[in-house]
Amino acid sequence: LQKMDIKVPKDIEEYLMGAYEKANQWKLPSGASYENSESVDIKTVSVIGGGTMGRGIAIALCRAGYDVILVENDEKALAFCNKELEITIKRETDLKRFKQKDVDRLTGAALRLTTRLEDLSVCQLVIEAVFENMQLKKELFTKLQKICSRDCIFGSNTSSLNIDEMASVLSDPARFVGIHFFNPAHVIKVVEIVHGKSTSGRAVATAFEACRAMKKIAVLVGNCPGFVFNRMLFAYMEQAHRLLFEYGLLPHQVDEIVRHAGFLMGPITMHDMNGIDVGAKVKTEQGWPLNPIEEILLKKNRFGRKTGKGFYSYDAEAKKHCDAEIEWIIRDLSSKANRSSVLMSDQDVLEALLFPMVNEGFNLIEKGMIADPALIDIMFIFGFGWPPATGGPLKWGERRQKRLAEKMHDWKANTSAAMLELSQHVKSIRKAKM
């Protein structure tokens, strides 16, 4: 925190330092742990997929001192990938985030681009970052196990797909682990390490070692739809959408309330940046229904910043502007909505956004998807932009637990939203109050 020039109260600093120590003291249900598991000796790592995430992962690994092989489909994709790498390297150098030694490695022999999977026979760790398509990923790993050594660890950067199903094509699924980076991967300091039912301590230890070399905080989580970070994020985004189509708030109003509370970015801006189509695809794959405003935006091909229009419109310099069409859609939808509660103040709006997110965090702990509330808190401070001085979402919620329980019960009574499933923790708080 001090290195990042983040000032927080002493008790919060100690809490987060404790969270960092807990993150490193991981343990699998099998009993394998940081104490009895060794990483493979990593020298060469491959990243398959040269899109935004793949490039970011490759940059982070190369800067960490590994030789990196970045794989793309064909020469055209490879040329585009190389051009985008040059743009990123120049931008990061201009921002003084890259030193000359970083540039030398990224433009030298340490980072190699190829279209040949056969070149990966020398790798000790392979991380796929291809499109979020299960069949595509399974076909890829079927090929890789015929090319790579038996000691090579296979990782997937999937943000939500079932890693047990992915690993099922391997003769040895113990070598498979989820390694979920956040965008931009060469900047964000947190990585979710996802274990499946067969994942070995060796695979997890290797993922943690790679993260240590990249100076990233690795957090072990279980295998469920959306894992931990995105599952909580979906609860947050769903509430943000409800504020629009149910309560009639405009995108800039929601974002301003959140920014004023100390967050780096509002939820609507974040959704435009991540891609409305991307979030919708994940929801559809998991069987979660799209809400009315998502359906409208998808039909209009308003996918966010990448298409020039989403909840906001964007000019040639990617600067966002309020959009009259979206504001009309919101007013139309909200005029027909049956509101589940009354929001009187900015604080009401903030609680409507954050309480379901906190509740989902408690759900994930109760289901054994993550070991400790502090691990969620450190992940959201360094991976989401949660205000550090509050200690993170669960520490923040803990200080408001009576109001949290009351509000969550009221909202659940008036909606069937899956993301408002009450945690046992919240139920027990309300029961104790009665």
N, C-alpha and C positions, 0 to 999 in steps of 0.2 A: 504493500500500500504506500509506504514512504517513497519507494523508488518511482511509483506512478504519480507522486505528489497528490495523493488522496488523503484528506484530513477527516478523521472520524473520532468519535469519543473513545477514550481508553478502553472501556469495557467492550465496545464493539470491535475494536482492533484485536483484543485478546480472543474474543469469540471467533473472529474470522481466521486468526492464526491457528486456533484449535481446529477449525474446520479444514484448513489446509493439511494439518497433520493427520486428521481422520481420513481425508481423501487418499493419502498415501498408504494408510493401514487397511488396505482392502482385503476382503475375504469372500470366497465363493461358497455357495451352499455345499459343495463337495468337500469343503475343508481346506482346499488349496488357498494359499494366501501370500501376502507379500513376504512373510517370514520363511516360507518353505518352497517358493517358486522362483526359478531363474529365467531371465530373458535369454533368447538366442543372441548370439554375438552379431549385431546388426552392422553391416558395412554398406550394402547396396539395397536401396528400397525402390520399388516401382509404384507409380501412380498411374492407373488406367483411366483415361478420360481427361481431355485437356480443356474442359469447360471452365467456368469461373471457379468452381470449387476445386477441381483437379489441379488447376494452375496454382491456386493459393496453397494447397497442400504440398505440392512439389516445391514451391518456393520455401515454405517453412522447413521442410525436411532438408533441403539443400543448405540453407543457412545454418542448420543444426550440425552440419559437418558430414552428412551422409552423401554418398554418390547416389544420384537419382536418375531413374529412367522413366520418362513421361511418354505414355503410349496414346496414340490417336488412331482413328479408323483408316485414314487414307492421307495422301500427300497434301491434298487441299486443306483438310482439317488441320494437318500438322503445320502448314504454313500460316494459317490463321492463328493457331495457338502460339506459334513463335512470335508473331507480330504483337499479340496481346501481352505476352510476357515482356517484350521490349517496352511497351507502353507502361506496364505496371512498374517495372524496374526504374524507369525514368521518373515516374511520379513519386515513388517512394524515396528515391535519391534526392529529388527536389525538396521533399518534405523533411529530409535529413533523418529518415527512419532507417535507411540502408547506408552502411559504411562502404568504403571502397572494397574491403575484403569480401563483403556480400556480393557486390557487383561482379567482382572477379570470379567468384564461384558460380554465380548464376549465368554468366556469359561464357564460362570456360567449360572444361571437360567434366566438371562435377555434375552438370545437368545435361542429360542427353535425351533427345527426342527421337522416337522411332514409331513405325507402324507394325513392327514385328513382335508378336507375343513370344516368339522363340528366344528373343534376346533376354527374357526374364529368368532364364535358367540359373543365372548367377545371383539372384536376389534372395535375401533372407526374410524380407517382408514385402508383401504385395498388398496395396490398398486400391480397391476399385472405387471410382467416382463417376460411373456412367449414369445414364438416365435411370430414373426410379421406375424400373420395370422388372418385376420378379423373374420372368422367363429369360430376359436378356442377361441378368446377373447369374442365374443358374447355368446358362449355357457357357458363360465366360469362365466360371469356376470349374466346370467340367473340363474345359480345355486346359486351364492352368495347372490342374493337378497332374496332367500328363507331361507338363513342361518343367515345372519347378521341383526342387528337391523335396524329400519327405520332411525335412526340417523347416522348410519355409512356412512362415505364418501368413495366413490369408485374412485380410481385413476388409470390411465394407464400410463405406461412408454413408450408407443409407440413413435417412432421417426418420424412417417410420416402418419400413418393411420387416417382416418376420425373419430374424437371422437364423432361426432353427430350420425354417424351410429352405433358406438359401444354402445352409451348410449340409442339407440332406443329400446333395449330389456328390459330396466328398466321401471317399472311402474312410477318411479319418476326420470327422467333424470337430474333433477336439482342437484342431489347429485353426479353427475359425473364430473370429471375434469382430464385433462391431466397433468401429472407430469413427464416431460421428463428430466431425468438425463443424464449427459455426462460421458463417460467412461475414466478412472475408477471412478465409482460413489462415492466412499469413499474419493476421492482425489480432483476432480474438483469442484470448488467453485460455479458454476452456475447451475441453474435449470430453464427450461422453464415451466411456468404454462400456460396450454392451455385451453381457455374457448370455449365452444360450444354455440349454440344458446339458450340452456336451462340452462346452468351452473349457479348455484346460487352464491351469494356473500358469503354464508356460506361455500360452497365447496372451493372457491378460498381462503377465509380467513384461512381455515384449512390447505390447501396446503402451504400457506405462513408461517403459524405458524410452521409447521414441518420443513420448510427450515430454518427459523430463529433459531430453536433449533439445527439444524445441522450446523449452522454458514455458510450457503450458501446464495448466492444472487439469489433471485427469480425474474423472469421477466415475466410479463403477456403478452401473445401473442394470436393471433386469430387462428382459425381452417382453415388451407389451406394445400395443399400437401407439406410435408416437414416442415411445420410451418415456423419459421423465420430462425433459425440457420442452419438447414440442407438445406433449400432452397438456402441460400446464399452459403453454402458449395458446393452444386451441381454445381453452376455457376463457382466456383473456380476450382473444380476437372475437369469439362468439359474442361475448358481452359488449364489446366495442360496436359490433354490427347492430346489436339490439338497441343500443343507444341511438342509432341512426333510424332504423326502420320502425322501431316501436315508439321511441320518445321524441323523434324529430330533431335531435341535435345534428348539427352539420359537422363534416369531417374536421374542419379547422378548429371548431369549438372543443371537440373531444381531445384533439391533439394538444391544444393550448392548456387545457386543464391538467393533462398528464405531465407536460413539460414544466408547468408551473410547480408541480409537486416534486420536481428534481430529477425526473427521468430524462435520459438522453434523447429519446425519440417517442413521439406519440404512436398509438397502435395503428391508426389509419395510414400514416406515412410509412410505417414499418410494413404493412400489408402490401402497399403499392410497390415498395422496394423489393420485397420477397417474391411477388408475383401472385395475383389473385387466382390464376389458373393452377398454380402449383399447390396452393393451400386447398383448393377445391378438389384436385386430383387425389390428394392424401385422404381427405374426408370421404370421398366416394369409395376409395379402396377399403376404408375401414368400416363402411356401412353407415357413416354418419350423414344425416340429411343436410343438404345445402339450405341456407336461409334465403328469404325472398330477395335480398339485395345482391347476394352472390349470384343467384340465378340470372338476374337482370344484367349484371355487369358481364357475365360470361357470354350471354346471348349477343351483347353489343361489342364483343371482343375488346372490352376494356380490362386488360390484364395487369395494368399498373404502369410503372415508369418505363418498362421496356417497350411498351406499345404506344407510349405518348399520352395514354389516357387510362385512368383507373378511377379511384375515388377523387383524385385530382387530375388536372391536365398538366402537361409538361411541355415547355418550349424547347428550342433547339439546343439550349445549354443544360437541359434536364432540370431547370428550375420549375418548381411546382406552383400551380395557381388554382384558386377555387374554381369550380366548374358549375355553370348554371344548370346544365342538364342533370347532373347528379343531385343538386340541391332540389330541383323540381321532383325528381324521383323519390327522394327522402320525404319531402312534404306530402306527396301523394300516398306513400306507404304508411307513414305515421298517422295520417288523418283517418285511416281505416283500422288502425291497430287497437287491440284490447290490452291496455297497459296493465302490467302485473303489480306495479307499485308506483309511488309518487317520488320523484326526484326534485328536491327543493333547492339544493345547493351544489357547489362544486365538490364538496366533500361527499355528498350522496352519489354523485357521478363516479368519483374515484373509488368509493367502496363498491359500487355496482360492477366496476371493472376488476378490482383486485381481490375481493373476498372469494369469488368462485375459483380464482386461480390458486389462492392459498388453500382453500378446501380441497382442491384436486391434489395439491402437494401432500396433504395429510392422507388422502386416499392411497396415494402411491407408496407412502411409507407403510401403511397398514397392509398393503398387498405384497410387501416385500420387494418392491422394485428399486428401492434405495434405502440405505441403512440408517440415515440420520438426517434430521431437519437441517442441520448446519451444512450438509453437503448440497442441499437444494439452494440454500442461501448463498453460498459461495459461487455456485454455478450461475445464479441469476445476477449477482453483482458484477461478475467478470464476463459473463456471456450475453447479458441482456441490457445492461445499463440501469439496473435497479439502483436507487440512491444508496450509496455505501453506508451513510451515517445511520440508516434505519436498521442495518444488520441483515437485510434481505427479506424476502416475502414472508417466510414463516416466523421469523423473529418479529417482524412488523405485525403480523396477524396475531401472534401470541399476546401482544400488548393490547389488543382489541378483541379478545376472544369472546367476551360476552355479547358484544355488538355483532361480531362476526356470526355467532351461532343464531342470534335472533334474526338477522337479515337473511341468512342462508335458508333458514326454515320458512320464512315468509315467501321468499322467491321460489323455493321448491314447491310450495303449496299452490303456486299460481302458474307453473310451467312444467312441461314434460321434458325439458332439455336434458339430454344425457349428461352434459357437463355440469349439471347441478346436483349430481348424486351426492347426498350428504355423507361425509366421512363419519366413522364411529367417534372420532375425537370431537367433532362439532356436535354430534348427537348427545354425547356425554356432558358437554358444557351446558347445553340447553336443559338437559334433564336435571343437572345439579342446581340449576337456577330456579327450576319450578318448585 
